Amino acid sequence: MPLDITPQSPSPTGAPPRLLGRLASRGWKAKLYAPESDVAALRPDDLAAAERAFRAAVAVPGPTILGFALLRRAPGAAGLVLAVHWWEGAVLRRDALRLGGRW
């Protein structure tokens, strides 16, 4: 996956993330979450950008790959980060990419 690695920080509120929907592309399937503290500020175009980024990032088709994605404010910068997590056997992998935004 051609994504930029970014550090992941814990939720500032400690609250569990909210399920926003599901992403799917070329055999990849992921549930999309966001920290409760970020949900109110998300706009429909933010969710559309996350979906476009997910589809572009998983351009390589493969067998069904299950995972989850977390959409959150980028730490220390404007914009959003989409962190994608998936399993390869028993190993959990993670990669992320920075999206445009207005934070």
Secondary structure by P-SEA (a helix, b strand, c coil): cbbbbbbbbcccccccccccbbbbcccbbbbbbbcccccccccaaaaaaaaaaaaaaaccccccccbbbbbbccccccbbbbbbbbbcccbbbbbbbbbbccc
